[in-house]
Each structure stands twice: as structure tokens, then as C-alpha cells.
Amino acid sequence: MISLPLVYTILALIAYTTSFWYLFIRLMSKREPNPWLFALVTTLALLLHGTVLCHAMLTPLGINYDVFNLVSFTSWLMLLLSLIFSTFRPIVPLNLLGIPVAAIGLILGFAFSKPNQFIEQHSLGLDTHIILSLSAYAVLLMATIHAILIWFQNRELKKKQKKRFWVNLLPPIQAMESLLFDLIITGFILLTIALAFGFLTVDSFFAQHLAHKTVFSIISWIIYGSLLIGHYKLGWRGQKAIRFTLIGFALLAIGFIGSKFVLEMILGR
């Protein structure tokens, strides 16, 4: 018997495929895509994808934190934000990257996620902290990828290359930089709230091997905060903004991925 999650997954993939090819054909033929039609189809895909996520992650025993569920959630959130930002920034072509990523995340989550991947002592506050942290990481990962794309654009402009692949492919650099700071502000707010929930809900950071992770997250938070202050007060942009963004996310990655590797692979905890 065909399960409802399978039906929703197939329908979501059909909607993702329709949205992608509509946008791709329009852009390749130099025709402006209908924003309402594109948003409608993509939103439908996101709703179906979200329904699959809810079924997989929200259970009577708590939230299922299987790694493939988290990959699916991250890809879903990245496309959702890309769609929202493209409603007021001229960055619709960037959805050509977001849609396949979301579709792949959906497939991985549905096909490979395992049940009963729960935290033993969970609570609403701790679950909120974890979801907010993952959301912050996803948004700041988007900002990091975005910063790298801006670096490619800047490089082509400075070298005055005749064939400007990234300059021609991507939206104008001013729009790209505006989106970069939109993403950083969003990620900074999510990270701030996540850290606040962490301090309120986690009893002992040292006992739960979270001290190093927290230190790296706080340093990263300071770096992103400094970048935002520097941008709006001192006009920081360009290479300086790119460096701060990359350093901030590198610290987050070391704190999150590095700590999991040490605890699970080396210490066996």
C-alpha cells in the first residue's frame, strides 16, 4: 500500500521539477518569469516538502533528529528563504540553485532517514534551541556560499576578464551584497535566540560536552555582530565582508562538526 509520505514526496518532486524548468526556460530565453506563477508552484512544493518533514520529524516521542531528516530540513529552509528574499531582491535566478538542493534533500530524507533518533532527555526548550541552532547554521551557510559567489564576481571585475562567467550568470553585485547582509542579519538573529535558549535550557555545558561548542558559537556570534556594526556604521563591504563571513562560519563549523567528530569518532561518546 502506498503511504501518504510517499505520495507527498512524489507530488513535491513534480512541483519542484515544474518550478525549476519554468524558471530555467524563461531565463534562458531572456523572458521575465511570472513571479506569481513561479512563487505559487514553488510554495506548493515547499508545503508538500514541509508535510513530509513534519511526518518524519514530529513524533509522539519527540523530534526525530536523524541526520537525513536534518539535511532535508536544512535544504527546505534554504529554498524557503531564497524564495522569500527574491520577492524584494532581484535574485530570482538564484532559485535555480535552491530548487535542486531542496529536491535532493527531500529525496535523501525520505529514502534514508531512520526512526527513533531522539535525544534521551529532551524538552520543549531544548528542542527549540536545537531547531533554532540548525536554522541559524542553514542561513549562515547560505551566507557563506553567497560570499564565495561574490568573491568570484569581484575577481572577474578586478581582472577585467572578457568572458565574465559569474558576472553574467549571477544578479548584479549590488543585489548580491544586499542579499548577503539580509542573510547575515537573519542568521545572527536566529543564532542569538538559539544561544539564549541554550543558556536557559541546558543544565551543564561541561557535563554534556558542550563547552567548546558554545565557545566557538559565541566567538562566531561576536564576529557576525562586528561585521553588521562595521557594515552599517563604517560601510564595510566587499572583501572585508567576505572574510568576516567565512571566518564566522568556519568557527561555527568547527564547534558543531568538529565536536561531533571528536566525541563520536575519537572518544566514542
N, C-alpha and C positions, 0 to 999 in steps of 0.2 A: 504493500500500500504506500502510495506517495505521501510523504509528510508535508505539512504546511511550510516548514522552513525551506524545504527543497523548492516548493512552488514559488515562494517569495524570492529565493535566490535566483531562480531562472528568470523571473519577471524583472528583477533588479538588473541582471546582466543584460537583458534585452533593452531595458531603458538606458543603461549606461552606453551600450553599443550605438543605439539610435542617437543619443545626445552627442557622442564623440564624432560619429560620421557626419551628422548635420553640421556641426561646428567646423570640422575639417574641410568639408566640401565648400562651405561658404567662404572660409578664409582663403583656401587655395584658388578659388575663382574670383577673389578680390571683391566679394559681395558682403555687405554688412549682415551678420546674422540677426534674426529677430530675437531681441533679448527676452521677451516674454515667453516665446515658444521654447527657447533654449533653457530658460530658468524653470519652466514648468516640467519639462521632461527630466531634467537633472534633479529637481526636487522630488519628483516621483521616485526616481531611482534611489535617492538618499533615504526617503521614507521607507521603502521596501528593505533597503540595506539595514536601516535602523531597527526595523521589526525583527529581522534575523538576529541582529546583535542582542536585542532585548531577550529573545527566546533563549539564546546561548549563554548570556552572561547573568541574567537576573533569575535566580532560582530560590526556592523556599529556604535553602540552607545558606544563602548569601550570594555574593557576586563570584562568578567563576572567572578567576584570573589566569586562565590558560594563555600561554604566550601567543597562540594564533588568534585567540579572541582579541587580545590586546593589539595585535597587528591590524586586524580588521577594524577595530575601534579607531586606531590612530589614522588609518587611511581614510575612513569615513569622515573623521573630524577635519582632516586636512582639505578634503574636497568641499565640505560644507563651508569652511572659512574662505576658501578660494572663490566659491560662488557668491558668498556674501560680499566680499571685498570687491568683486568685479561688478557689483551693482553701482558702485560710486567711484571706482577707479577704472581707467581704460586698460584693463589687463585681462580681458576675456580670453585671448589666446592661451594664457597660462593654464586654463582649464583642460587643454589638450594633454597636459602632463598629469593633472589631478585625477581625471576620469579613469585612465588605465590603472593608475595606482590604487584607486578605490576598488575597482573591479577585481584586481589581483588580490587585494586584502580580503575582499568578500569571499573569494574562492578558497583562499588559504584558511580563513576562519571556519568556513562551513565544512571543508573537507578534512582538516587535520586537528581541529580543536578536540580536547579531551574533557570529559565531565569531571566534576568533583575536585577541581583545582582551587580549593578555598584556603583562606587564612584561618588558622585554628581559633584565634581569639579576635574575632572581628567585631566591629561596632559600626553604627551609622557614621560617627565622626571619623573613624579610621578609613572606612570605605570612601567617604567624601574626600579625605586627604589624598588617598591613592588615585582616585579618578581625576581630581584637580591636578595632581602632580603629572599624571600621564598626559592630560590635556595641555599643560604648560610645556612639557617636553615636545609634544607634537607640534605646537605652534612655533616654538623656538627652533625646532628642526626645520620647519618651513622657512623661517627667517634666515637660517644658516644656508640652506640651499639657494635662497634668493640672493643672499650676499655674494655667494660664489658666482652666480649668473651676472650680477652687476660687475664683479671683478672682470669677467670675460668681456663684457661690454666696454668697460673703461680701458682695458688693454687694447682692444681693437681701435678705439677712438684715439688713444695716445700714439699708437704706432702708425696711424693714418693708412691702414690697410685698404686696398682697393676692394677686396672681397670681404665684406663685413658680415660674417655668418650670424653672430649673436646680435649685432645691432639691427640687422634686418629681420631676424626671426622674432625677437622679443619686443615688448612695448617700449616706448620712449624711456630713456634712462631716468628722467624726472619722475615719471609714473612709477617706475621700478623702485626708486629710492623712497617715494611716498609710501608705497606698499610695505617696504622693509620696516619702516618705523611704525606703521599700523600693526604689523605682526609683532614687533618687539614690545609695543605697549600692551597688546593683548596678552602675550606670553608673560610679561612682567607682572601684570595684574593677577593672572592665574597662579603664577609662582608665589606671589606674595600671600594670597589667600591659602594656598596649599601649605606653605610653611607655617602660617598661623594655625591652621587646623592640626598640623603635625605637633606643634608645641602643646596644643591643648588636649590632644587625644593620645599621644604616645607617652607611656608612663616613664620609661627609662631608655634613652637613646643608647647608652653604653651597654646595657644588658641585652638589648636587641641588635647590637652591632650596627647601629645607625649613626654613630658619632661622626665618622669620616664622611659618610654620605651627606649628612646635614651641613658639615663644614664646607664641603665643596659647593653645595646648593646655595649657602649664604654668600660665599665669595662670588659665585656666578650672579646672584641677585644684586650684589653691590656693583658688579661690572655693568650689568644691563641698566641699573639705575643711573650710574655715572654717565653712560652713553646717552640716555634720554635727557639728562640735565645738560650735558655738553651740546647735544643737538639743538635743544630749544632755547638755551641761554647763550651758547657760544657759536652756534651754527656748524657744529661738527657734521660731516657727511663724507662721502667718497671713501677713500682708503682707510681713514681712521674709523669710520663706522663699520666697515667690513672687518677690520682687525678686532675691534671690540666684540662684534657679534660672534666671530669664530672662536675667540678665546672664551667668551661666556659659555658657549655651548660645549666646548671641549671640556671645561670643568664640570658641567652637568653630566656629560657622558662618562667622565672618569668616576664621578661619585656614584652614578647609577649602575652603569655596566661593569665598571671595574670592581665595585664592591660585590656584585653578584658573582663575578668570576672568581674572586678570591675566596668568598665564603663557600660557594658550591663546588668549585673545581679543585681548589687547593686545600681548604680546610674541611671540606665535606660536610658543611652545615646547611 
